[in-house]
Amino acid sequence: MAKSHLKLVTPATANRTVTPKRVPNADLRTREYLTEAEVERLLTAANGNRWGHRDATMILMAYRHGLRVSELVDRKRSSDPTALTA
């Protein structure tokens, strides 16, 4: 089922690389992580609201395990082996 009437055509324009317009993160920020003191301040601020213990636990889990926000909120209680079952 070869199509003998088709032939290979070379492109009329040359491909060029596009220069990035965005500044690299390293030029904007000196580091990509929170310090322990910054996490402590977040935990203190989180404890001041109605669901403070839950919020502080989520912040601590994200910090210690390197979780993204989407990974943190997608966690289910049943996926935690230490969670108590009723």
N, C-alpha and C positions, 0 to 999 in steps of 0.2 A: 504494500500500500504506500509506496513512495510517491511523492509529488515532484515529478521531474521538472515541472514548469516553474517551480520556485527556485530562486537563486539567492545566495548570501550577499547582502548589501552592506558596505562599510558606512559607519555614521559620518555625517557631514560636519559635525562639531566635535571638538575635543573635550573630554571630561576634565574638569579642574577641581581642585580641592577648595572647599569653602573655609574661610578663616573664621574661627569661633568668635562670637560677639560677646559672650559671657565671660566675666572675670573668674578665674579659678578660685575655689574655696580657700585655698591656702593663702591667696593674696588678701582675702577679706577677713578671715579669722585665723588666729594663731593656733587654735586647737579645735578639735571636733568632738570633745567630750566634756562632761561636767566634772568639776572637782568634788571631793568628798564634802567640803564645806558648803558648796552650792546645793548638793543633795540634802544635806541636813537642814538648810534653810527652807527648801521645798517641803520637806517632811513636817517641819514646824508649821509652815503656812497651811498645809493640807489638814493638819489636826484641828484647825480652828473652825471647821464647818460641821454640818450635821452628820455627814458620812466620812468624817475625818480618818477614822481607823482604816476603813476600806481604801480611801484615796492614798493614804500614806503607804499602805501595803502594796498597792499597785505601782506607786513610784519606786519603792524599794525593790520590788521584783524586776521592774524594767531596768533599773540601774545595775543590779547585781547580775542579771542574766543577759543583759544586752538586747532586750526585746524592743522591737519597734512598736509604735502605738497600735497599729493594726493587729499585730500578734498578741498584744496585751489584751485588747478588748475582745478578740475572738476566742480567748481561753474560756473553757467551760468548767464549771465546778467539778464535773465528773472526770475531767482529765487530770485532776490533781490527786496523786496517790495518797496524800496525807489528809484529804478532806474527809470529814465525818459523814457517814451515810445515815440517813434517818430511816 
